[in-house]
């Protein structure tokens, strides 16, 4: 699937300042491979033996690692550590994994990262866990196309306080944590409490001295929604925390929320949420 980064739209960029059993030993700076179609040992050590689910790779990953993901569609409720059909399941990165780099856009044969083709080999992270959205090539093209039960947050970056929905993780998520070459789609934050924010990504830096400020590059957020705020992304930096991601060449298309269809930046109670954006179009078409 090919998409073009250009144009503007009412998607909305809003700022709120008020209220398995196997044990695998890896060397530092390891590449962990993920390919839904791989038929090998499923231990992430090569394209042949790639993990079939991103969740299993995330369990194995540290902040020294890179995760390379082949083209295909990956769901948060698939993997050894999650429950099938669980709407609260997300692809979660914690502050303990700061420095982790996740790259999509591979065909499953590359040995160098510059060999990938992110336009030709779409890597899709989809919240459509019951697989009944109206989709084109695996992508929920519009928030109105969501049907049935979807993940509340496709991605959850957890460097904040348990009050905001994740574990209370002391280490921060910095710009050393990178997401690159991904399509994030079909998130539906319509649960209770803070499961109503950030259908595509909830970036939790809530609480004193906490921070969630990753780097997002070459990412498309399309067809996500939230019943309250931040259809695609909710950046939570409240209560003296911080959430200021760096976004470069990130496209928001046809996301929806009651407030801020694309992004809401929450910096209330003496917090900070001030993302850096470069080449970030907001579109509906």
SVG drawing of the C-alpha trace seen along z (x, -y; Angstrom):
<svg xmlns="http://www.w3.org/2000/svg" viewBox="-20 -25 47 49">
<polyline fill="none" stroke="black" stroke-width="0.4" points="0.0,0.0 1.4,-3.4 0.3,-6.7 1.5,-10.2 2.5,-12.6 0.9,-16.0 -2.0,-18.3 -4.0,-19.5 -7.3,-18.4 -9.7,-18.9 -8.4,-15.7 -7.3,-18.0 -4.1,-18.7 -5.1,-19.9 -3.1,-21.0 -4.7,-20.8 -2.7,-22.6 -5.6,-22.7 -7.0,-20.5 7.0,19.3 9.1,21.5 12.3,21.0 15.0,18.8 16.9,16.9 20.2,15.2 21.1,12.3 24.2,10.2 23.8,6.4 22.4,4.4 20.7,7.5 18.3,7.4 15.0,9.3 13.1,10.4 9.3,10.5 7.5,12.0 4.0,13.2 4.7,15.7 7.9,17.2 7.9,21.0 11.1,21.6 11.9,21.8 10.0,18.6 12.8,17.3 13.5,14.0 17.1,14.8 16.8,14.5 14.2,13.9 13.9,17.7 13.3,18.1 11.5,14.8 8.8,14.4 5.3,14.5 3.9,12.0 5.3,8.6 4.2,9.2 6.6,12.0 9.4,9.9 8.5,7.1 8.8,9.5 12.3,10.4 13.5,6.9 15.7,4.5 16.7,0.9 19.8,2.1 17.8,4.0 16.2,3.3 13.0,5.0 12.7,5.5 9.2,6.3 8.3,7.7 5.3,6.6 2.0,7.9 -0.6,7.2 0.1,7.6 -2.5,7.5 -2.0,6.6 -3.9,9.7 -1.6,12.2 1.3,13.7 2.1,15.9 1.6,13.2 -1.8,11.9 -5.4,13.1 -7.1,13.4 -9.8,10.8 -8.7,8.7 -9.5,5.1 -7.1,3.8 -4.1,5.5 -1.6,3.1 1.8,3.2 3.6,1.9 7.0,0.3 8.1,-0.6 10.7,-3.0 12.8,0.1 13.2,0.6 14.2,-3.0 16.4,-3.0 14.4,-0.2 14.1,-0.8 11.2,0.7 11.4,0.6 8.9,1.8 8.9,1.9 10.9,5.1 10.1,7.9 11.9,10.4 15.2,10.8 17.1,7.7 20.5,7.7 20.8,3.8 18.2,1.4 18.7,-0.8 17.5,2.1 13.9,1.8 11.1,0.2 8.5,-1.1 6.1,-2.1 6.3,1.2 6.2,3.5 3.5,2.1 3.9,3.1 0.5,2.7 -0.2,2.6 -4.0,3.0 -6.4,2.8 -9.0,4.8 -8.7,7.8 -12.0,9.4 -11.1,8.7 -14.4,7.3 -13.6,3.6 -14.1,2.4 -10.5,2.5 -8.4,1.9 -5.2,4.0 -5.4,4.6 -5.9,1.0 -9.0,-0.6 -9.1,-3.6 -11.5,-5.7 -12.6,-5.7 -16.2,-5.2 -15.1,-1.8 -14.5,-0.4 -16.9,2.4 -17.2,4.6 -14.4,4.9 -11.1,3.2 -8.0,2.6 -8.4,-0.5 -4.8,-1.6 -2.8,0.1 0.4,-1.2 1.0,-2.0 4.3,-3.7 4.5,-3.4 6.8,-5.7 4.3,-7.2 2.2,-6.7 -0.2,-3.7 -3.0,-6.3 -3.0,-6.9 -3.6,-3.2 -0.2,-1.6 2.4,-0.3 4.3,-2.9 7.6,-2.7 10.4,-4.8 12.7,-5.0 11.7,-7.5 11.1,-7.0 13.3,-9.4 13.9,-10.2 16.3,-7.2 13.2,-5.0 12.1,-5.0 9.2,-3.8 9.8,-4.0 8.1,-2.7 4.7,-1.6 1.0,-2.0 -1.1,-2.3 -4.8,-1.7 -8.1,-0.5 -7.5,-1.6 -10.7,-2.4 -10.3,-4.0 -13.9,-3.5 -13.4,-1.7 -13.6,-3.2 -11.4,-5.8 -8.2,-6.4 -9.0,-3.7 -11.0,-6.5 -7.9,-8.4 -5.3,-7.7 -6.8,-5.0 -3.6,-4.7 -1.0,-5.6 -1.2,-6.5 2.1,-8.1 2.2,-8.1 4.6,-10.5 2.2,-11.4 3.6,-12.2 6.5,-14.0 9.8,-13.5 8.2,-11.0 8.6,-11.5 7.3,-9.9 9.1,-11.5 9.9,-8.9 10.9,-9.5 8.2,-8.7 9.4,-8.7 7.7,-7.6 4.5,-6.5 0.9,-6.7 -2.0,-6.9 -5.1,-6.1 -8.7,-5.2 -8.3,-5.4 -10.7,-6.9 -11.2,-7.8 -14.5,-8.4 -12.9,-11.4 -9.5,-12.7 -6.8,-12.0 -8.1,-9.8 -4.7,-8.9 -2.3,-10.0 -2.8,-11.1 0.4,-12.6 0.0,-12.6 2.5,-14.8 0.3,-16.0 1.1,-16.4 4.7,-17.6 5.4,-15.0 6.3,-15.4 5.2,-13.9 6.8,-15.6 7.4,-13.1 9.5,-14.1 7.4,-13.5 9.0,-13.5 7.2,-12.6 4.1,-11.4 0.8,-11.3 -2.6,-11.6 -5.6,-10.6 -9.3,-10.1 -8.9,-9.7 -11.7,-10.8 -12.3,-11.8 -14.7,-14.0 -11.7,-16.4 -8.6,-16.3 -9.0,-13.7 -5.3,-13.5 -3.4,-14.5 -4.1,-15.8 -1.2,-17.1 -2.0,-16.9 0.1,-19.1 -2.2,-20.0 -1.2,-20.3 2.2,-21.8 3.1,-19.2 4.6,-19.6 3.5,-18.3 5.2,-20.1 5.9,-17.8 8.4,-18.6 6.8,-18.1 8.4,-18.2 6.5,-17.3 3.3,-16.2 0.2,-16.6 -3.3,-16.1 -5.7,-14.7 -9.1,-13.5 -9.6,-12.3"/>
</svg>
